[in-house]
Amino acid sequence: MNGVLVTGGTGKTGSALVALLRDEDVPVRVAARNPPAGDPDPVRFDWTDPATFPAALRGVDQVFLVPPVRTTDPMPLVGPFLAEARRRGVRRVVLLGSAVVLPKAPGALEMAARVSARPGWVVLRASGFMQNFLSPHPVGERIRRHGEIRTAAGDGRVGWIDARDIAAVAAALLTDPGAGPDDRRDHLLTGPEALSCHDAAAIITARTGRPVRVVPVGTADQVAANLAAGMPAEFAAALAAVEDGIRAGREDRVSTAVPDLTGRPARTFAEFVEEHAAEWAEDGPAGTT
């Protein structure tokens, strides 16, 4: 099978990528811990079980790699997979990395460096997902249930990107027969504008009629909220510390990689909100649980 293995194939980006590739008649193997029933080529894949790696990689020549989440050091899990991919001669890996670097988490940087060092393998450094403002993500769930965004980021801005635009970039890289080892191996992916949480709240309010307010909190409060959401302690603290960087302006970046690689504009946050307006419907009076 000269096709594409999509890890995280049932997630936000992976499922969108699977649809795009199959629209182009590209053979796709969907890898997930719980493979979707009825998919034409599903495979069980679990980062904590290296025994699932060979079957997932068997016969494919390209991989879309979504690393394990909620960890500050993915390399103990991802390293053996990359070694297996090299051993099997996978010619292209497209890694869904992050533009946001977790503090005291060199493992993610090592993972990206290992991928980008290999000819034909590419890293996508994606900014914050617009989908974070939707349930079941904790930010989106709080908007839906309480009409508020709690943040320690102040007026700091992020180049929020729609996960479907990330999938479109990945599809372009995985279907371009002329993409060779001399191509750029690292792409910063953002939306067309950088927005603060205040900007996002104002757009949601204006486009949906649902009042959304911003509640400033401290970093310690965010750590507590992350722990309450079930995150491991080390990851909860690192993720909360990211908001200090946002507040300092370190994520205030916009790139043109989406239009450059796909030939169409990246979606704006306003377009995203209009498309998903019904998902912010109020369950009850704001502030209730």
C-alpha positions in Angstrom: 0.0 0.0 0.0 1.6 3.2 -1.1 -0.6 5.4 1.0 -0.8 7.5 4.1 -1.0 6.4 7.7 -3.0 9.0 9.7 -2.3 8.8 13.4 -4.9 10.5 15.5 -7.2 9.7 12.6 -10.4 10.3 14.5 -9.3 13.7 16.0 -10.0 17.2 14.8 -7.2 17.5 12.4 -6.8 13.8 11.5 -10.4 13.2 10.5 -10.4 16.3 8.3 -7.2 15.2 6.7 -8.6 11.7 6.0 -11.6 13.2 4.2 -9.4 15.5 2.1 -7.1 12.6 1.1 -9.9 10.3 0.2 -11.5 13.0 -1.9 -8.3 12.8 -3.9 -8.4 9.0 -4.0 -5.3 8.7 -1.9 -5.2 5.4 0.1 -5.5 6.2 3.8 -5.1 4.0 6.9 -6.8 5.5 9.9 -4.9 4.8 13.1 -6.6 5.3 16.5 -6.8 3.7 19.9 -10.4 2.8 19.1 -10.5 2.5 15.2 -13.8 3.6 13.7 -16.2 0.8 12.8 -16.9 0.7 9.1 -13.8 2.5 8.0 -12.2 0.8 4.9 -8.7 0.6 6.4 -8.6 1.1 10.2 -5.9 0.0 12.5 -5.5 -0.1 16.2 -2.8 2.3 17.3 -1.7 3.1 20.8 1.4 5.2 21.7 1.8 3.3 24.9 1.9 -0.1 23.0 4.8 -0.3 20.5 3.5 -3.7 19.4 0.8 -1.7 17.4 3.4 0.2 15.4 4.5 -2.4 12.8 0.9 -3.2 11.6 0.1 0.5 11.4 3.2 1.2 9.3 3.1 -1.9 7.1 3.1 -1.0 3.4 2.6 2.8 3.8 5.1 5.3 2.5 3.8 8.5 4.2 2.7 9.3 7.8 0.7 12.1 9.3 2.0 12.1 12.9 -0.1 13.4 15.8 2.1 13.0 18.9 0.6 11.9 22.3 -1.1 14.7 24.1 -1.0 15.9 27.7 2.7 15.1 28.1 5.8 17.4 28.4 8.1 14.7 26.9 6.7 12.8 24.0 10.0 11.3 22.9 10.0 8.1 24.9 6.8 7.2 23.1 7.4 8.8 19.7 11.1 7.9 19.3 10.5 4.1 18.8 7.8 4.9 16.2 10.1 7.2 14.2 12.8 4.5 14.3 10.3 1.9 13.0 9.2 4.4 10.3 12.8 4.9 9.2 13.5 1.2 9.2 10.5 0.6 6.9 11.6 3.3 4.5 8.8 5.8 5.1 9.6 8.6 2.7 7.6 11.4 4.3 6.4 12.1 7.8 4.3 15.3 8.4 4.5 16.0 12.1 1.7 18.0 13.7 3.9 20.0 16.1 3.1 23.2 18.0 4.2 26.8 17.6 3.7 27.2 21.4 6.7 25.8 23.3 5.9 24.4 26.7 8.3 25.7 29.4 10.8 23.2 30.6 9.7 20.6 28.0 12.7 20.0 25.6 11.2 16.7 24.5 8.8 18.4 22.0 11.7 20.4 20.5 13.8 17.2 20.2 10.9 15.4 18.4 10.5 18.3 15.9 14.3 18.4 15.3 14.5 14.7 14.7 11.7 14.9 12.1 13.0 18.0 10.3 16.5 16.6 10.1 15.4 13.7 7.8 15.1 14.5 4.1 11.5 14.7 3.0 10.1 14.8 6.6 8.3 18.0 7.6 7.2 19.7 10.8 4.0 21.8 11.0 4.2 24.2 13.9 0.6 25.0 14.5 -0.7 27.9 16.6 -3.6 27.6 19.0 -6.6 25.8 17.6 -9.8 27.8 17.0 -11.6 24.5 18.0 -10.4 25.2 21.6 -13.3 27.6 21.9 -15.7 24.8 21.3 -16.9 22.1 23.7 -15.6 19.6 24.9 -12.4 21.5 25.2 -12.3 23.1 28.7 -12.2 26.6 27.2 -15.2 26.0 25.0 -17.1 24.1 27.6 -16.8 27.1 30.0 -18.0 29.4 27.3 -21.0 27.2 26.7 -21.9 26.7 30.3 -20.9 30.0 31.9 -20.5 32.5 29.1 -16.9 33.3 30.1 -13.3 32.8 29.2 -10.9 32.5 32.1 -7.4 33.5 31.2 -4.1 34.6 32.7 -2.9 35.8 29.2 -4.2 39.4 29.6 -4.3 41.2 26.3 -1.7 38.8 24.7 -2.6 37.7 21.2 -2.4 34.3 19.4 -2.7 33.6 15.7 -5.6 31.1 16.2 -5.9 28.6 13.3 -8.8 26.3 12.2 -7.7 22.7 12.5 -9.2 22.2 9.0 -6.6 24.6 7.6 -3.9 22.5 9.2 -5.4 19.4 7.6 -5.4 21.3 4.2 -1.7 22.1 4.5 -0.9 18.5 5.5 -3.0 17.2 2.5 -1.1 19.5 0.2 2.3 18.2 1.4 1.1 14.6 1.3 -0.3 14.7 -2.3 2.4 16.8 -4.0 4.5 14.4 -6.1 7.1 17.1 -6.6 7.7 17.6 -2.9 11.3 16.5 -2.4 14.0 16.5 0.3 15.1 20.0 -0.6 11.7 21.5 0.3 11.3 23.6 3.5 11.0 21.2 6.4 9.4 23.5 9.0 6.2 25.6 8.6 4.6 28.0 11.1 0.9 27.7 10.7 -1.5 30.4 11.9 -4.7 32.0 11.0 -4.8 35.4 9.1 -4.8 37.5 12.3 -3.7 37.4 15.9 -6.4 37.8 18.5 -6.6 38.2 22.3 -9.2 36.4 24.3 -10.9 39.7 24.6 -11.1 39.9 20.8 -12.4 36.3 20.6 -15.1 37.0 23.2 -16.2 40.1 21.4 -16.5 38.2 18.1 -18.4 35.4 19.6 -20.8 37.8 21.3 -21.3 39.9 18.1 -21.7 36.9 15.8 -23.9 34.7 18.0 -25.7 37.1 20.3 -24.4 35.0 23.2 -22.7 37.4 25.7 -19.2 36.1 26.5 -17.0 37.9 29.0 -13.3 37.5 29.9 -12.4 36.8 33.5 -8.7 37.5 34.4 -7.2 34.9 36.6 -3.7 34.1 37.9 -1.4 31.4 36.6 -2.0 29.4 39.8 -5.7 29.5 39.1 -5.1 28.1 35.6 -3.0 25.3 37.0 -5.8 24.4 39.4 -8.3 24.5 36.5 -6.1 22.2 34.4 -5.8 19.7 37.2 -9.5 19.8 37.6 -9.8 18.9 33.9 -7.8 15.8 34.5 -4.4 16.9 33.2 -1.3 15.4 34.7 0.4 17.8 37.2 3.5 18.5 35.2 1.6 19.2 32.0 -1.1 21.2 33.8 1.7 23.5 35.2 3.5 23.8 31.8 0.3 24.6 30.0 -0.7 27.3 32.4 2.8 28.8 32.2 2.2 29.2 28.4 -0.2 32.0 29.2 2.6 34.0 30.7 4.3 33.8 27.4 1.1 34.8 25.6 0.8 37.8 27.9 4.4 38.8 27.1 3.6 38.7 23.4 5.6 35.6 22.4 2.7 34.1 20.5 1.7 37.2 18.6 2.7 35.8 15.2 1.0 35.5 11.8 2.3 33.5 8.9 1.2 33.1 5.3 1.9 29.4 5.2 -1.7 28.3 4.8 -2.4 30.3 1.6 1.1 29.7 0.3 0.7 25.9 0.6 -3.0 25.5 -0.2 -3.7 28.3 -2.6 -6.6 29.7 -0.5 -6.9 32.0 2.4 -6.9 30.7 6.0 -10.3 30.9 7.7 -10.8 33.9 9.9 -12.0 33.6 13.5 -15.2 35.4 12.5 -15.9 32.8 9.8 -15.3 30.0 12.2 -17.7 31.5 14.8 -20.5 32.0 12.2 -20.1 28.4 11.1 -20.3 27.0 14.7 -22.6 29.6 16.2 -25.1 27.0 17.4 -22.5 25.2 19.5 -22.3 28.1 21.9 -26.0 27.8 22.7 -26.6 28.5 26.4 -27.7 25.5 28.5 -29.0 27.7 31.2 -28.4 31.1 32.8 -24.7 32.1 32.5 -22.8 31.1 35.6 -24.8 28.0 36.3 -23.2 24.5 36.3 
